[in-house]
């Protein structure tokens, strides 16, 4: 695998939604390249297309037109089965709402992607412990989400995103449910992962102070990039 190959490359992406007799272009010709190891914030007002861009590059939705390559793979041509495999193996997701299983420990939550990937139990546990240690939660392995603070729950979610060693980490408003102190801690953690692991991170946010942690900011408006 060539290290200089972009993780993300899109060409003239379009995503159209139809509501009755009206068609809205959520993305209208978006061409973006993101290199391996970049930390990128995607910003813009509500309705600008930034969240749609996230769902497309996360292989959660297909573009109406245009092309998208992830790690050199033409995912715009892939089947639903292939897209599911890409999501499970090459992309780590971090969401605003944490999306943890409430009746499951931190360790078991982080193991979940490895279960889907068919990783044996002993290796699964070891990798989950390592991921939780990387986010500073080695002392909370057996705690349930309701025994953790919001910031700690988001750390579990980040560990879950890291455990498969993905090509790309996508974070959608990861501080949206956190107070200012926890938000600062989580963004410092993203910065640490970027520096120490060389992680490729694309983060969607509407908060300028959060975007300031990134090394590059892409601004969306009316379904297009207006600044980079």
C-alpha atoms as one frame of an Amber mdcrd trajectory, in Angstrom:
protein
   0.000   0.000   0.000   1.454   3.358  -0.970   1.730   5.767   1.924   1.304
   8.792  -0.337  -2.079   7.677  -1.672  -4.953   9.877  -0.454  -7.301   8.304
   2.057 -10.223  10.265   0.566 -10.694  11.546  -2.963 -14.006  12.736  -4.304
 -14.791  14.100  -7.756 -17.890  16.161  -8.437 -20.018  14.436  -5.806 -23.721
  15.168  -6.029 -26.451  14.038  -3.665 -30.040  14.880  -4.570 -33.099  14.481
  -2.362 -36.632  14.699  -3.718 -39.500  16.027  -1.623 -42.724  15.863  -3.598
 -42.100  17.860  -6.758 -39.031  19.615  -5.340 -35.438  18.367  -5.692 -32.740
  19.604  -3.324 -29.022  19.252  -4.013 -27.471  18.474  -0.621 -24.135  18.069
  -2.403 -23.585  19.853  -5.679 -20.238  19.002  -7.272 -17.908  18.438  -4.306
 -14.293  17.559  -5.143 -12.054  17.028  -2.113  -8.772  15.213  -1.445  -7.657
  14.286   2.081  -4.219  12.802   2.564  -3.263  10.093   5.027  -2.620  11.497
   8.496  -4.531  14.741   8.042  -6.806  16.124  10.766  -9.636  17.910   8.952
 -12.642  19.800  10.305 -15.708  20.144   8.064 -17.766  23.193   8.994 -20.727
  25.136   7.682 -24.211  26.347   8.596 -27.179  24.027   8.932 -28.173  22.722
   5.501 -24.748  23.417   3.994 -24.099  19.775   3.057 -21.475  18.927   5.653
 -23.470  16.116   7.279 -24.412  14.648   3.880 -20.741  14.717   2.941 -20.002
  12.765   6.127 -22.603  10.089   5.365 -21.270   9.641   1.830 -17.587   9.367
   2.767 -18.623   7.091   5.637 -20.266   4.737   3.114 -23.591   5.191   4.922
 -25.199   6.636   1.787 -24.476   6.645  -1.916 -23.898   9.737  -4.037 -26.408
  10.451  -6.790 -23.521  11.232  -9.129 -19.773  11.658  -9.020 -17.012   9.410
  -7.699 -15.481   8.584  -4.330 -12.292   6.636  -3.623 -11.415   5.464  -0.093
  -7.820   4.298   0.209  -7.785   3.928  -3.559 -10.964   1.823  -3.653 -13.752
   3.104  -5.961 -16.485   2.782  -3.364 -19.028   4.550  -5.607 -19.097   1.312
  -7.622 -19.426  -1.076  -4.676 -22.375  -3.280  -3.695 -24.204  -2.865  -0.383
 -22.318  -5.888   0.941 -19.001  -4.298  -0.001 -20.000  -0.995   1.588 -20.836
  -2.799   4.842 -17.425  -4.470   4.776 -15.698  -1.126   4.182 -17.599   0.433
   7.117 -16.598  -2.417   9.378 -12.942  -2.660   8.402 -11.738   0.730   7.204
 -13.820   3.386   8.977 -14.147   4.180  12.675 -17.226   6.236  13.618 -17.653
   8.584  16.575 -21.109  10.108  17.019 -22.542  12.940  19.077 -24.792  10.538
  20.996 -22.010   8.019  21.850 -24.203   5.084  20.600 -23.077   2.724  23.376
 -25.033  -0.353  24.410 -26.396   0.633  27.822 -26.417  -2.846  29.407 -22.884
  -3.646  28.245 -19.537  -2.800  29.837 -17.025  -0.421  28.291 -14.847  -3.395
  27.366 -17.694  -5.258  25.663 -18.786  -2.113  23.786 -15.290  -1.750  22.346
 -15.128  -5.444  21.460 -18.308  -5.241  19.391 -16.736  -4.338  15.999 -14.263
  -7.182  16.476 -17.096  -9.642  17.074 -18.639  -8.608  13.748 -15.197  -9.015
  12.136 -14.864 -12.562  13.475 -11.822 -11.875  15.660 -11.181 -14.669  18.216
 -12.184 -13.931  21.822  -8.704 -13.712  23.347  -7.378 -11.366  20.663 -10.613
  -9.376  20.791 -10.255  -8.728  24.505  -6.568  -7.824  24.242  -7.216  -5.316
  21.445 -10.163  -3.767  23.290  -8.091  -3.360  26.462  -5.320  -1.717  24.428
  -7.774   0.705  22.780  -9.340   1.676  26.121  -5.887   2.172  27.608  -4.994
   4.489  24.723  -7.941   6.735  25.646  -7.129   6.673  29.358  -9.862   4.286
  30.527  -7.857   1.249  31.591  -9.399   1.668  35.075 -12.992   1.657  33.719
 -13.014  -1.554  31.664 -15.911  -3.144  33.516 -18.019  -0.038  34.090 -21.373
   0.362  32.355 -22.212   3.566  30.441 -24.456   4.861  33.248 -21.446   4.610
  35.580 -19.375   6.867  33.325 -19.395  10.609  32.730 -20.298  11.987  29.298
 -16.639  12.544  28.508 -15.763   9.002  29.554 -18.575   7.593  27.423 -17.215
   9.463  24.428 -13.762   8.039  25.183 -15.283   4.548  25.037 -16.817   5.461
  21.673 -13.420   6.670  20.414 -11.767   3.447  21.614 -14.430   1.487  19.721
 -13.636   3.533  16.594  -9.916   2.782  16.965 -10.056  -0.925  17.756 -10.123
  -2.107  14.119  -7.199   0.193  13.228  -9.229   1.905  10.479  -7.882   3.975
   7.610 -10.234   6.795   8.566 -11.890   8.101  11.731 -15.110  10.060  11.161
 -16.422  12.144  14.050 -19.873  13.756  13.752 -20.281  16.593  16.297 -18.342
  14.524  18.879 -18.549  17.235  21.555 -22.200  18.158  20.954 -23.459  16.425
  24.127 -20.552  17.432  26.360 -19.868  20.361  28.671 -16.964  22.676  27.912
 -14.457  20.845  30.130 -15.254  17.423  28.670 -15.241  18.918  25.152 -11.721
  20.245  25.707 -10.567  16.841  26.974 -12.061  14.992  24.010 -10.557  17.365
  21.462  -7.177  17.108  23.193  -7.507  13.332  22.837  -8.216  13.633  19.108
  -5.139  15.831  18.801  -3.067  13.245  20.657  -4.310  10.419  18.413  -3.443
  12.500  15.394   0.064  13.297  16.615   1.020   9.941  18.112  -0.784   7.473
  15.830  -0.872   9.510  12.644  -4.626   8.906  12.542  -6.602  10.376   9.639
  -9.500  12.236  11.238 -12.408  14.036   9.586 -14.589  15.868  12.066 -17.901
  17.613  11.372 -18.675  20.490  13.710 -20.482  23.809  13.867 -18.288  25.044
  16.733 -15.308  27.243  15.745 -13.365  26.385  18.914 -13.644  22.679  18.072
 -12.637  23.225  14.435  -9.566  25.107  15.680  -8.027  21.817  16.847  -7.797
  20.587  13.239  -4.865  21.352  10.952  -7.202  21.996   8.007 -10.755  23.373
   7.782 -13.090  22.743   4.825 -16.095  25.081   4.712 -19.377  24.060   3.113
 -22.221  26.264   1.930 -25.194  25.397  -0.285 -23.881  21.920  -1.044 -20.468
  23.123  -2.199 -17.061  23.825  -0.681 -16.552  27.551  -0.320 -13.197  27.476
   1.423 -10.371  25.083   2.256
